[in-house]
Amino acid sequence: MALQKEHKEAIVKKFRQSELDTGSCEVQVALLTNRIQDLSKHFKDHKNDVHSQRGLVHLVNQRRQLLAYLKKTNNDRYVKLINDLGLRK
């Protein structure tokens, strides 16, 4: 399910680094996390949806790669993002 425009704008506004920022690692990870959470809810009702499960694995791997890059380049931003999103408790 696609994100509503207003919801996506709110996520971007919360995690952006500057006024025109829409593609930084933080924004991308936050958007991916939201999509992953939505798909996880979807699988509670549709356990046999194998095609969407493949897409979910792709999203999780993409988020993992972005987080690894952010951890390597700027550990402070990485720690703040992990805490804000509630990942890796």
Biotite code that builds the C-alpha atoms (Angstrom):
import biotite.structure as struc

atoms = struc.array([
    struc.Atom([0.000, 0.000, 0.000], chain_id="A", res_id=1, res_name="MET", atom_name="CA", element="C"),
    struc.Atom([1.414, 3.362, -0.984], chain_id="A", res_id=2, res_name="ALA", atom_name="CA", element="C"),
    struc.Atom([1.938, 6.109, 1.551], chain_id="A", res_id=3, res_name="LEU", atom_name="CA", element="C"),
    struc.Atom([-0.502, 8.989, 1.649], chain_id="A", res_id=4, res_name="GLN", atom_name="CA", element="C"),
    struc.Atom([1.063, 12.218, 0.444], chain_id="A", res_id=5, res_name="LYS", atom_name="CA", element="C"),
    struc.Atom([0.491, 14.034, 3.738], chain_id="A", res_id=6, res_name="GLU", atom_name="CA", element="C"),
    struc.Atom([1.918, 11.152, 5.765], chain_id="A", res_id=7, res_name="HIS", atom_name="CA", element="C"),
    struc.Atom([5.012, 10.971, 3.572], chain_id="A", res_id=8, res_name="LYS", atom_name="CA", element="C"),
    struc.Atom([5.540, 14.736, 3.827], chain_id="A", res_id=9, res_name="GLU", atom_name="CA", element="C"),
    struc.Atom([5.305, 14.517, 7.629], chain_id="A", res_id=10, res_name="ALA", atom_name="CA", element="C"),
    struc.Atom([7.983, 11.797, 7.720], chain_id="A", res_id=11, res_name="ILE", atom_name="CA", element="C"),
    struc.Atom([10.252, 13.781, 5.410], chain_id="A", res_id=12, res_name="VAL", atom_name="CA", element="C"),
    struc.Atom([9.755, 16.926, 7.491], chain_id="A", res_id=13, res_name="LYS", atom_name="CA", element="C"),
    struc.Atom([10.645, 15.082, 10.699], chain_id="A", res_id=14, res_name="LYS", atom_name="CA", element="C"),
    struc.Atom([13.858, 13.435, 9.444], chain_id="A", res_id=15, res_name="PHE", atom_name="CA", element="C"),
    struc.Atom([15.253, 15.912, 6.921], chain_id="A", res_id=16, res_name="ARG", atom_name="CA", element="C"),
    struc.Atom([18.616, 17.605, 7.461], chain_id="A", res_id=17, res_name="GLN", atom_name="CA", element="C"),
    struc.Atom([17.803, 20.890, 5.706], chain_id="A", res_id=18, res_name="SER", atom_name="CA", element="C"),
    struc.Atom([14.812, 22.672, 4.214], chain_id="A", res_id=19, res_name="GLU", atom_name="CA", element="C"),
    struc.Atom([15.187, 21.117, 0.745], chain_id="A", res_id=20, res_name="LEU", atom_name="CA", element="C"),
    struc.Atom([16.302, 17.661, 1.903], chain_id="A", res_id=21, res_name="ASP", atom_name="CA", element="C"),
    struc.Atom([14.155, 14.806, 0.615], chain_id="A", res_id=22, res_name="THR", atom_name="CA", element="C"),
    struc.Atom([16.719, 12.098, -0.122], chain_id="A", res_id=23, res_name="GLY", atom_name="CA", element="C"),
    struc.Atom([19.184, 11.869, 2.733], chain_id="A", res_id=24, res_name="SER", atom_name="CA", element="C"),
    struc.Atom([19.836, 8.506, 4.340], chain_id="A", res_id=25, res_name="CYS", atom_name="CA", element="C"),
    struc.Atom([17.704, 9.405, 7.340], chain_id="A", res_id=26, res_name="GLU", atom_name="CA", element="C"),
    struc.Atom([14.683, 10.257, 5.210], chain_id="A", res_id=27, res_name="VAL", atom_name="CA", element="C"),
    struc.Atom([15.080, 7.153, 3.056], chain_id="A", res_id=28, res_name="GLN", atom_name="CA", element="C"),
    struc.Atom([15.415, 4.854, 6.080], chain_id="A", res_id=29, res_name="VAL", atom_name="CA", element="C"),
    struc.Atom([12.388, 6.438, 7.765], chain_id="A", res_id=30, res_name="ALA", atom_name="CA", element="C"),
    struc.Atom([10.252, 5.976, 4.646], chain_id="A", res_id=31, res_name="LEU", atom_name="CA", element="C"),
    struc.Atom([11.435, 2.388, 4.205], chain_id="A", res_id=32, res_name="LEU", atom_name="CA", element="C"),
    struc.Atom([10.715, 1.654, 7.872], chain_id="A", res_id=33, res_name="THR", atom_name="CA", element="C"),
    struc.Atom([7.179, 2.938, 7.460], chain_id="A", res_id=34, res_name="ASN", atom_name="CA", element="C"),
    struc.Atom([6.615, 0.771, 4.371], chain_id="A", res_id=35, res_name="ARG", atom_name="CA", element="C"),
    struc.Atom([8.064, -2.267, 6.178], chain_id="A", res_id=36, res_name="ILE", atom_name="CA", element="C"),
    struc.Atom([5.711, -1.726, 9.106], chain_id="A", res_id=37, res_name="GLN", atom_name="CA", element="C"),
    struc.Atom([2.724, -1.424, 6.763], chain_id="A", res_id=38, res_name="ASP", atom_name="CA", element="C"),
    struc.Atom([3.666, -4.646, 4.974], chain_id="A", res_id=39, res_name="LEU", atom_name="CA", element="C"),
    struc.Atom([4.126, -6.434, 8.291], chain_id="A", res_id=40, res_name="SER", atom_name="CA", element="C"),
    struc.Atom([0.547, -5.515, 9.216], chain_id="A", res_id=41, res_name="LYS", atom_name="CA", element="C"),
    struc.Atom([-0.582, -6.777, 5.799], chain_id="A", res_id=42, res_name="HIS", atom_name="CA", element="C"),
    struc.Atom([0.990, -10.199, 6.441], chain_id="A", res_id=43, res_name="PHE", atom_name="CA", element="C"),
    struc.Atom([-1.047, -10.715, 9.603], chain_id="A", res_id=44, res_name="LYS", atom_name="CA", element="C"),
    struc.Atom([-4.149, -11.018, 7.406], chain_id="A", res_id=45, res_name="ASP", atom_name="CA", element="C"),
    struc.Atom([-2.542, -12.455, 4.257], chain_id="A", res_id=46, res_name="HIS", atom_name="CA", element="C"),
    struc.Atom([-0.066, -15.111, 5.357], chain_id="A", res_id=47, res_name="LYS", atom_name="CA", element="C"),
    struc.Atom([0.329, -16.699, 1.909], chain_id="A", res_id=48, res_name="ASN", atom_name="CA", element="C"),
    struc.Atom([1.167, -13.530, -0.032], chain_id="A", res_id=49, res_name="ASP", atom_name="CA", element="C"),
    struc.Atom([4.541, -14.748, -1.283], chain_id="A", res_id=50, res_name="VAL", atom_name="CA", element="C"),
    struc.Atom([5.034, -12.019, -3.869], chain_id="A", res_id=51, res_name="HIS", atom_name="CA", element="C"),
    struc.Atom([4.730, -9.269, -1.281], chain_id="A", res_id=52, res_name="SER", atom_name="CA", element="C"),
    struc.Atom([7.057, -11.183, 1.030], chain_id="A", res_id=53, res_name="GLN", atom_name="CA", element="C"),
    struc.Atom([9.713, -10.980, -1.654], chain_id="A", res_id=54, res_name="ARG", atom_name="CA", element="C"),
    struc.Atom([9.177, -7.240, -1.838], chain_id="A", res_id=55, res_name="GLY", atom_name="CA", element="C"),
    struc.Atom([9.437, -7.000, 1.943], chain_id="A", res_id=56, res_name="LEU", atom_name="CA", element="C"),
    struc.Atom([12.802, -8.763, 1.901], chain_id="A", res_id=57, res_name="VAL", atom_name="CA", element="C"),
    struc.Atom([13.988, -6.300, -0.744], chain_id="A", res_id=58, res_name="HIS", atom_name="CA", element="C"),
    struc.Atom([12.909, -3.328, 1.402], chain_id="A", res_id=59, res_name="LEU", atom_name="CA", element="C"),
    struc.Atom([14.589, -4.744, 4.507], chain_id="A", res_id=60, res_name="VAL", atom_name="CA", element="C"),
    struc.Atom([17.840, -5.299, 2.614], chain_id="A", res_id=61, res_name="ASN", atom_name="CA", element="C"),
    struc.Atom([17.724, -1.801, 1.155], chain_id="A", res_id=62, res_name="GLN", atom_name="CA", element="C"),
    struc.Atom([17.215, -0.324, 4.627], chain_id="A", res_id=63, res_name="ARG", atom_name="CA", element="C"),
    struc.Atom([20.045, -2.462, 6.013], chain_id="A", res_id=64, res_name="ARG", atom_name="CA", element="C"),
    struc.Atom([22.422, -1.181, 3.335], chain_id="A", res_id=65, res_name="GLN", atom_name="CA", element="C"),
    struc.Atom([21.494, 2.447, 3.980], chain_id="A", res_id=66, res_name="LEU", atom_name="CA", element="C"),
    struc.Atom([21.968, 1.985, 7.726], chain_id="A", res_id=67, res_name="LEU", atom_name="CA", element="C"),
    struc.Atom([25.362, 0.347, 7.177], chain_id="A", res_id=68, res_name="ALA", atom_name="CA", element="C"),
    struc.Atom([26.438, 3.274, 5.004], chain_id="A", res_id=69, res_name="TYR", atom_name="CA", element="C"),
    struc.Atom([25.241, 5.812, 7.564], chain_id="A", res_id=70, res_name="LEU", atom_name="CA", element="C"),
    struc.Atom([26.990, 3.952, 10.392], chain_id="A", res_id=71, res_name="LYS", atom_name="CA", element="C"),
    struc.Atom([30.223, 3.930, 8.407], chain_id="A", res_id=72, res_name="LYS", atom_name="CA", element="C"),
    struc.Atom([30.110, 7.612, 7.441], chain_id="A", res_id=73, res_name="THR", atom_name="CA", element="C"),
    struc.Atom([28.512, 9.327, 10.464], chain_id="A", res_id=74, res_name="ASN", atom_name="CA", element="C"),
    struc.Atom([27.971, 7.243, 13.577], chain_id="A", res_id=75, res_name="ASN", atom_name="CA", element="C"),
    struc.Atom([26.274, 10.041, 15.554], chain_id="A", res_id=76, res_name="ASP", atom_name="CA", element="C"),
    struc.Atom([23.513, 10.467, 12.960], chain_id="A", res_id=77, res_name="ARG", atom_name="CA", element="C"),
    struc.Atom([23.182, 6.660, 12.814], chain_id="A", res_id=78, res_name="TYR", atom_name="CA", element="C"),
    struc.Atom([22.655, 6.335, 16.580], chain_id="A", res_id=79, res_name="VAL", atom_name="CA", element="C"),
    struc.Atom([20.144, 9.203, 16.615], chain_id="A", res_id=80, res_name="LYS", atom_name="CA", element="C"),
    struc.Atom([18.167, 7.679, 13.732], chain_id="A", res_id=81, res_name="LEU", atom_name="CA", element="C"),
    struc.Atom([18.093, 4.222, 15.324], chain_id="A", res_id=82, res_name="ILE", atom_name="CA", element="C"),
    struc.Atom([16.774, 5.739, 18.554], chain_id="A", res_id=83, res_name="ASN", atom_name="CA", element="C"),
    struc.Atom([14.178, 7.888, 16.785], chain_id="A", res_id=84, res_name="ASP", atom_name="CA", element="C"),
    struc.Atom([12.818, 4.960, 14.782], chain_id="A", res_id=85, res_name="LEU", atom_name="CA", element="C"),
    struc.Atom([13.010, 2.445, 17.607], chain_id="A", res_id=86, res_name="GLY", atom_name="CA", element="C"),
    struc.Atom([15.158, -0.010, 15.654], chain_id="A", res_id=87, res_name="LEU", atom_name="CA", element="C"),
    struc.Atom([17.694, -2.398, 17.191], chain_id="A", res_id=88, res_name="ARG", atom_name="CA", element="C"),
    struc.Atom([16.664, -2.056, 20.792], chain_id="A", res_id=89, res_name="LYS", atom_name="CA", element="C"),
])
